[in-house]
Structures are given as C-alpha cells and as structure tokens.
Amino acid sequence: MADRSRLWDGPLRRWHPSQVVVVGFIAVILSGAALLHLPIATTGVDYSFGDRLFTATSAGTVTGLQVVDTASGWTHFGQVVIMVLAQIGGFGLMAVSSVVAVALAGRLELRHRLATQAEVNLDGAANFRSVILGVFKWSMGVEATVAAALFIGFAGIHGEPVGRAAWLGLFHAVTSFNNAGFALFSDNLVGFVDDPWISGVIATSIVLGGIGFPVLMELRRQYHFPKRWSLHTKITLLATGVLIVVGATAVLVLEWTNPSTLGPMGVIDKVTAGVFQGITPRTAGFNTIDYGAMRESSILVTIVLMFIGGGSASTASGIKVTTFAVLGWVIWAELRGDREVDAFRRRIPAAAQRQAITVALSGVALVAAGTMALVTFDRVPLGEGLFEATSAFGTVGLTTGITPTLGGGSHAVLIVMMFVGRVGPITLGAALVLRERSRRFKYPEERPLIG
C-alpha cells in the first residue's frame, strides 16, 4: 500500500487534470490499435498499422469513420475490441478509472476527482463517488434496455438466429448510446430504412446518449418539476428538441423528391428515414440512406448539425448545444441592446460567454484547417472535404463515401481531428500548458470599432 501511495503522490500528482484526460485517451487508442494488430482481430487481410490506428482512434473517440468494413474486415474479436473502445471512449476514460477506483479503494484522491470533473464537466463540490457510480449504473441500464429492444427487433422481426440477434443487439446498443456510429452491416443501417422499430430504438438511444449525464441524472431526480431544473438542463433540452425538429424537417423537405434517397419511399417510410437523418448528425454517425446521394442543400444542413453536436458531458462531441444556444442568446442580447445576457430568467456570466466563443471559433479554425488539408492532399471536392472534416471534428462518423479512398496524409489529419474533437480544444490546450498565470493588473480600457 505504501508503494502504491508513493506512486500516486509522485509523478501523477504533478500532472494537470486535463493532461491525465489526454494521456488516458492516447493510451486507450494505442492499446486498441495494438489489439487490432493481432492476427486474431482480422479475417486474414494484412491491414497496415495506419488502418488499425485509424480504426482504434475512430472507436476510442466514438466517431465511426471507417477505412475497414466493420462487418467483414474484422473478426468477432476485432469487433469486440471496437465495441469496448467505443464504450470506454463514450463513458470517458477518467470516469471509468474513477469507477474502478471507487469499487476497489472506496475513495477518490483529489487529483482523480479533478480529472473526472474535467472529463464529465461537473461543477461544484459534488459527491464524486455517487455521481460516477450513478453515471455507470445509468449507462449500463440504458444499454441493457436498448440491447433487449434491438434483440426483439433482430430476432422477432428480421428472423436472425438467437445468438446473432443477441450480439447485434449488444453491439449496436453500445455504439448507439455512445454515439459511435459503428454497425455490423456493410451498408451501415441502410437495410433498415423502412423499419421503424430498429430505427426508432437506435434513434432513442442516440438522443439519450447525446443529452449528457448531468441532464439525465437531474431529470431522473426531479422530472416532475421543470421549474426547478437547472439552466443547463433547460438549455440542453430546448436546443436538442429544436435541432431535432429542424434537422428532420429540413431533410424531409429537401430530400422528399430526391429519386436517390427518399423519393421512391412511401410517406411513412419517408418520415421514418427523415427523422432518423435529422437525429444521427448529432455525432451518432449511423445512416439509413446514402449521404453520397443526398442533395448539396441537405449536406449543408448535416454539416451544421454535425458541427453543433450534442449535449455537454455526453457521449457526443461538436461544439455542444449549450455553446450554440449561449451564442444565440449573446447575439439576441446584443441586437436588443441589453447589457446582460439572460436565459430563462437567469444571467449567463461573462466567463461562460467567452468560453462559448472560444470553443466555437476553435472548432471553426480546426474544421477549416482540416478541410484545407484534405483538399490539398487528395484533391477532393470542397464540399466533400468540408463534410469529412466536420464529421471528424464532431466525432460523428458520417461520410459521403470517400474515407477509405483517402491517402495516408488525409487519414493522419482525420485521426488528429477525431482526437481533438473528442478531447476538446480547451482540454487539449490546457494539457499543453504546464503553468497557469493570473494577471494582477488591468490595462486602460479602449473600445475598437466593430463591424
């Protein structure tokens, strides 16, 4: 025990919590790549280490972009590795480590609590033991329920053998709740475009995983009292609902007569497919229609949804719906000439406004740089490059079909974007800064011209 105590009090104690998050994700991704490099993981094809690293990064960052077909390119062992990576990546490496620490030691060291707070985005003097255990139980409960519902669909509706249906249910429950986007079908979920049961269950799982753990736990405690909900919960639910409705409506309107997507379907099937496509860009990555055949206007709508992403402290990425909503309220307050930014009769602090601007502009810069790199390295059309870069940054996993055709340089760019998109620009930046400084003086104020 003494040696273990000295280990934790030694080098790890000097690490910034954000550094622990970054290094932890790197360790998980490299471990996954090493496991996928084993002969037992492939179906006999000698994939390059770059392909295996890309797959491990995509799974560990819960993205879903693929250079190897998950259904045919990996054995059951390889598919299990991908599923476990998605589970760890979605839940949060530090959250998993904290759960293990609680279970084994019954206590959390302060540095681990701060690391967990950085990953799960919790504020205040929370009871981390109960919070993390609650997150774990809730995640396992939702995934078990989704797996059972999918088992019924695969076995009862589509006639899959019991063992196969159970495996399909478990795999897609994990990847959907964790917004990973990996599927055990070569066409993703295109074969279930007219199946409201499979599409509905997976879409519900995506939404539950993308709302965020703090919101889910608050709803569980006091769902009968909306007036008592925190500002974060109100903003997340409102923005999520609005974006789902807007996304689904836009896809239905723009693709209704497209002969390559929704055109040949009946009304019910069109609505089912349209709603699913309105939900999945929220960093989930599943698709029931071919995005390569969608109209450019629909692609643009999807890019916007992918960039926004899901809820804070969720399995989703992107700039997050709270960031998007806060920026909207900032603009509204400025247009009205208000000195304060208010939402739901609560004042949003200036620090939160600055953070929202920083996150959004950092995301724009990263997507622009990634798009430029893809266009430069592989001469892909600008629209496809922007779609691919945004999908990687938002850890979505949707593609117009160009991912496997890109070269090694573009794959390296996408790996970096997936990693940064999952860890977060601010978290990654903080991990690189070893010292924090506070300025003890202020310069004279002078107002520049804006606009």
N, C-alpha and C positions, 0 to 999 in steps of 0.2 A: 504493500500500500504506500509505503514511504517513497519508493522509487517512482510509482505512478504519480504521486502528488508532485514530486520534483519535476516530472516530465511536463505536467500541465502548467506548473508555475514557471517553467523555464522558457524555451523559445516561443511556445504558442501564446504565452501571456503577453508578449510584446507585439503580437500581431493586431492590426486594426480589424474589427469585426468584418468589414467588407472584404478584407484580404482573405479571411477564412472562407467566406462565401465563394469568392472567385477561385481560390486554390482548390476548394472542395469540388466545384463543378469540373474543373480541369482534371482532377484525379478520377472522378466518375467517368468522364468521357474517355480518357486514356485507358482506363480499366475495361470499359465496354469495347473499345477498339481492339484491345488485346484478346478479349474473349471471342470477338467476331473473327479474329485472325486464326483461331484454332480450326483444324480440318473438320472437326465435328460440327462447325457452325454453318458450313456451306454445302451445297448439293454437288460438289465436285468441281465447280468452276473456280479458277485461281484468280480471285479479285485482288486488285492492288491494295496496298495498305491505305492509300488515299481514299479509295472507295469505302473501306471499312471504317476509317476515321470519320468520313463524311456521314455515314450511317449512324455511327455512335453519337456524333455531335447532334445530328438531327433528332435522334431519340432522346438523348440526355437533355436537350433544350426543348423538348416536346414540340418540335416543328413539324416533321412529316415529309420534308423534301427527300426524294429517294433517287439514288443512282443505281440501285439494285432493287429489282422487284421483290418485295417482302414475301409474297405468296410463293414464288417459285425459286427465288435466288438463295433463300436461307432455309436451313433445316428447322425442325421443331426446337432444337437447342438454340439456334440463332434467333428464332422468333421469340423465345423466352427471354433471351438477353435483351432484345429490343423492348419487350414489354416491361421488363424490370427497370431498364434505363428510363423509360417514359414515366414509370411510377416514381422513381427517385427524383427525376427532374421536375415533375409536376408538383409533387408534395413539397419539394425544397430540401436540398441536401442537409442544410442545417436543422430543419425541422425533424428530419429522420434521425439525425445524430442526437438531437435533444431527446427524442422519444426513447431511443436506446439508452441514453444516459440516465433518464428518469427511471426506466424499468430496472436497470442494473444497480444504480447507485442511490436512487431515491432523492437525488439532489442535483441542482444545476449550478455550476460555477458561473460567476458573474460574467466573465468574458463569453461563455457559451450563450448566456441569456441575451447579451447584446448582439451576438452573431445571429441568433434566431430572430431577434427583433428586426435586424437588417433585412433578412430574407422574407419573413412573414409580414413585415410592415405593421407591427403593432406598436402602439404608443402607451406611455404611462407605466405605472408600477403594477403591471398585470401579474397574475399568478401564472407564471410560465408553465409550471407543471400541469395545471388543469387545462390551460389553453392548448398546449401542444398535444396532450392526450386527447382532448376533445376534438382537435383537428384530425388526429389519426383515426379515432373511432368514427367520426362523421364520414371521412373519406372512404373507409372500408365499408361502412354501411351503405353508402350510395353506390359504390362499385358493385357490391354484392347484389343489391336490388336490381341494378341495371343488367348485370350478368344473368340473373334469373329471368328477367323480362326478355332479353335477347335470346336466351336458350329456348324459351317458349316459341319465339318467332322462327328461329332457325330450324328447330326440330318439328314443331307443330304445323307451321305454315309452309316451309320450304322443304320439309322431308329429309333434313340432314340426319345422319346417324347420331345416336345419343352422345357418344364421345366427341365426335366432331362438332356437334352443336354446343356442347359444354365449353370446348376450347374456343370456338368462335365467340361465344358469349363473354367469356372471361377476358379474352384479348381485347375485344372491341369495347368492353366496359372500362378497362384501364385506359386505353388510348383515347376514348371519347371524353371521359371525365377529366383526364389530364390534358385534354386539348392537343393530343399528339398527332392525330391525323393518319397514323399507320393503319392499314387494313390488310386482311388476309385474302384479298381478291385482287387480281392483276389490274382490274379496271376500277379499283377503289370500291365505291358503293354504287356505281352506275347501274348495276344489275338490280338494285332495289329502289330505283327512282319512282316506281309506282306502288311501293309498299309503304303504306302509312304507319305500320307497326314498327318495322325496323328503323325507318327514317325518323319517326316520332320519338322513339326511345333514345336513339343516339343524339338527336337534337336536344332533348330534355337534359341528357347527361352533359352535353356541351355547355348548356346555359348554366347548370348547377356548378360545374367546374370553373366556369369563367366569371361567375359573380364575385367570388372572393370569400375566403374563410371567415373574416370578421363579420361580413354581412350575413352569411348563412347562420353563424352562431347567434347573432343578435336576433334574427328572425325566429330562430328556434326558441329563444328565451322569451320574447315578447311580441310575437306576431299579431296578437290581438290589439296592440296599442301602437298604431302607426305614428301617433303624435309624439311618442316617446323615442322613436327611432333617432339614431344619430344622424348628423348631417351627411356623413359619408354614406350611410345606408340609403338615405333618401336620394342622394345624387346618383349613386350607382344603379339603383332600381329604376329611377326615372330615365337616365341616359340609356341603360340597357334596353328597356322597353321601347323607347323611341327609335333607337338604332335598329332593333329587330323589325319593327313595323316598316320603317323607311327602307331598310335593305330589302326585305321581302317584296314590298310594293314596287320598288324600282326594278327588281329582277323580273317580276311578273309583267310589268308594263313594257319593259324594253325587250324582253325575250318572248313575249306571248305569240308572236307570229314568226319567230325565227325557225325555219324548217330544220335546222341542225340541232336545236335544243328543245324548246317547249312546244314548238309549232305543231307537231303531229300528235300530241297528247290530248286526252280529254280534259275537261275543266278541272275535275277533282285531282287528276294526276298533275296538272299544271300547278295548282295551288300547293300540293304536297312538295313538288320539286322547288317551286319558287320560295316557299317558306324555309326549306332546308338550306337553299343557297343564300338566303338572307341571314341565316344564323352562322353557318360554317366559316365565313371570313373572320369571325370574331376570334381568330387564332386557332381554330379547330383543324382545318385542313382536309376534312372529308369532302367528297363531291359526288353528287348523283347525276350530274351532267358534265359534258366535256367543256372545260373552260377554254380550250383552244378554239372551240367553235362558237363561243359567245361573241356578241357584238361589242365594238370598242366602247360604247357607252356603258354597257354592263361591266366591262373590265375596269373602267374608271371608277364606277361605284364600288366595286370589290376592292380596288386599291385603297380607297378612302377608308372602308370598313376595316381592312387589314391593318392599316396604319394606326387607327384608333385603338383597336384591340378590345380587351375585356376589362374586368374589374381589378382594382389594386389588391395585392395579396392573394391573387387567384392563381390558377394554373395557366392563365393566359398571359400574353405579353402585349406588345404595342405600347403606345404612349399612355394607355388606360383611359377608360371612360370618364373617370373623375378629372383627369388632366384636361380632357376635351371639354367637359362641362364647365370647369373653372375658367378656362379661356373664354368660353362663350359668355359667362357672367361678367368677366372683365371687360369684354367688348361692349356688352349691353350697358354696363355702368358708365363706361367712357362716352358712349353715344348719348346717354341721358344727362351727362354732366355730373354724376354722383361722385363724391369724394371717396366713398367707401364702396366695397364690393359686397353685396348681400345676396344670400340664397336661403330660402325657407326661413326668413326672419333670423338669420344668423350671419354675422360678419365674417368674411373669409380673410384671414390675416395676410399681410403683405408677403410674408415668407412663403406661404403656400402659393401665392400668385407667381412669385419669382421662380419657385420650383417648377410650376406648371410650364412656364415659358421656357425654362432651361431644358426640361425633358422634351418638349415639343420641338424646339429648334435643334436640339442634339439629334433627335430622330430624323428630322428633315435633312440635316447635313449628312448623316450616315447613309440614308437611302439614296441621296443624290450621289455621294461618292461611290456607293456600291453599283448604282446604275451605270455611272460613267465607266467603272472598271469592267463590267460585263459587256457593255457596248464596245469598249476598246479591245478587250481580249478576244472576244468571239464574234464581233460584228453582228450581234443580234439586233433586231429592230428595237427602237427606243421604247415602245410600249411594252414589249415582252421583257426587256431588261428591267424596266421600272416595276413591272408586276412581280418578277422573280426576286428583285432586291427587297421590295416591300414585304413579300411573303417571308423572306428570310429574317428580316428585321423584326417583324411581328410574330415570328416563330409560328407561322400559320401552316405552311406546307402545301398550299395550293400552287399549281403550276399550269402553264399553257402547254406543257409537254416538252420543254427544252432542257430540263435539268440533266437528264442522262447524256445529252448531246454536247454539253459544255466541256471545255478543256480543263486541265488541272489548275490553271491560274484562276479561272472563274469559280471552280469548286472551292479553292482556298479562300476566295473572297466571301463566298456564301457561308463557309464554316465560321469565319470571323464574325460575320453579320448575325448569324444564328446565336453565337455565343454572347455577343454584346447585347443583342436583343433580349436574351433571356436574363442575363445578369443585370442589365440595366446600365445605361450610360453613366448615371451618377454613382452607382455602386462600383462600377469598374474604375471610374475616375478617382473615387475616394480610396480604392485599394492601391492605386499607384502613387498616392500622396502619403508619404510617411509622417509628415508633420502637419498639424493644423495650427493656424495662427489667427489671432483675433486682433483687429486693428484698434488701437487705443486713442485714435484721433479722427476727426472729420475734416474734409476739405470744405472750402466755401461753396455754397450752392449756386449753380448757374444753369439755366434752362436752355437746351438746344432747340432748334426748330424741328418739329416732327411733321412729316408729310409734305 
